[in-house]
Structure formats: C-alpha cells, structure tokens
Amino acid sequence: MGCSLRSLTLVLGLALSLVSSAAVAETVTLRWFGHAFFLVTSFQGVRVALDPFSNIGYPMPDVAADVVTVSHEHGDHNGADGLAGSPVILRGLKAGGVDWNSISYSVKDVRITALPAYHDDVQGRRRGLNTIFIVETGGLRLAHLSDIGHTLSEATLKAMGRIDVLLVPVGGIFSIDGRQAKEIMTRLRPSITIPIHYKTPVTADWPIEDEREFLAGLPNVRRLDMLSALLTPETLPTQPEVWVMRYR
C-alpha cells in the first residue's frame, strides 16, 4: 500500500508539473514603447521588435531584439539600427518601396508572416505601400497593421485568419482613423485590440487625432497602468476588450 501511495504521489506530481509547464510555456510578453513600436517576447526568449521608431520624441529604449519587422521605410517605423544585438531584419518592402517582400520566417517558437497593404486608400499612389505583420507564438496570433490607410478586403481578412491580438492605428491623416479602426476590429473580432499611432503628449504637435474617437461608445475598454502585459491563450478575455497601454 505504501509503495502504491508513493507511486500515485509521483504520478500526480508529474502530471501537475506537466500541466504547470504547459501553462507557463504559453506565456507571451507584449511591451509597448509608444507610437507603433512593440516588443513581443516568446516563452523561449525570442524577442521580436515591431516597427521600432527612430528619434521622433518618444524615449529611446535600450532594447535588444532577435528579429525586427519593418512595415515600411518611414522614420517613425524603421529604426532597426537603434536596437541592440544583431537581429534579423524583416523588411516588408523591397528597395525603393516599389513592391512587397514575401516573408515567412520561423525561429524557435515564433513564426512571422507578412501580408501586403497600402499606406493610403488609393493603392499607394499617395503615400506608398505598407505591410501587415502577423506574429504567431505560444498559441497566440498577433497582427500589427502599422500605417494601414484603408479598411480590409475580404481576401485580406481571409488570409489573416484568426487574430487574438490586434494592433491598429487610430490617429487618421497618415493612417486609418478611429471609425475605420472600429470597422476592422468588428470584422476581425480579436480578443484584444490595442490602439496605436495616435496623438499623445509626446506628439502633441502632430496633425493626427488622439484615441478618443476610436474609444467612444466601445464597451470593455481597459486603460492599463503598466508597461507590459503577459498573454496566454487561456487568459484571453471571454468578451472582446480594448486595451489602452502605457508607453512609459
């Protein structure tokens, strides 16, 4: 009986350890530095920097990355040279911004793909091309729309598939505005939507809007008094939420 009890205890302990390890293995860290610059860190420690800015007024963070995505070559989105380490740089656009690069990149527990988009609503004739990057890690799918200037076609929605976390510009002028961002959010139905690329005290003199138009009338809006968030599939909200993150 004693031996059986010890065996049962060992089995239960191993099972609990496996469950705990599986839960921890899903943890993804998301950090916002302002504007459109995010850092995604996977459980295995892969650091993906999304659209890092150069010197545009936000505090320049001391950040190291393993992979950098650059949606287009404007100075508020292509500051890859300012990051520490020797990251792989995934540029959404070919030299001169004349076409999109085909991107499907994997490292450890991270997969990154890219979809074509435009910086305006006239197929790039005014502001050029843009890139949507999708990061998959820890059972989560995160979409960074960067400076998208139009709503999404059915073909793009289908290509994007399920999106758990949506990073969407809301400031207008150089990208879609709050109304258009709401439309995209409604069609994609992510668990978490985070507005980006809007006026803050740092960019008070920029001709873009703040986040208020986008947030107006939305349920389940959370203003997070934190610099980063831990995400797992199990802890995603059961009803869609909008998170307004703090950049400093």
Secondary structure, 3 states (H helix, E strand, C coil): CHHHHHHHHHHHHHHHHHHHHHHHHCCEEEEEEECCEEEEECCCCCEEEECCCCCCCCCCCCCECCEEEECCCCCCCCCHHHCECCCEEEECECHHHCCECCCEEEECCEEEEEEEEECCCCCCCCCCEEEEEEEEECCEEEEECCCCCCCCCHHHHHHHCCCCEEEEECECCCCCEHHHHHHHHHHHCCCEEEEECCCCHHHCCCCCCCCHHHHCCCCCEEECCCCEEEECHHHCCCCCEEEECCCC
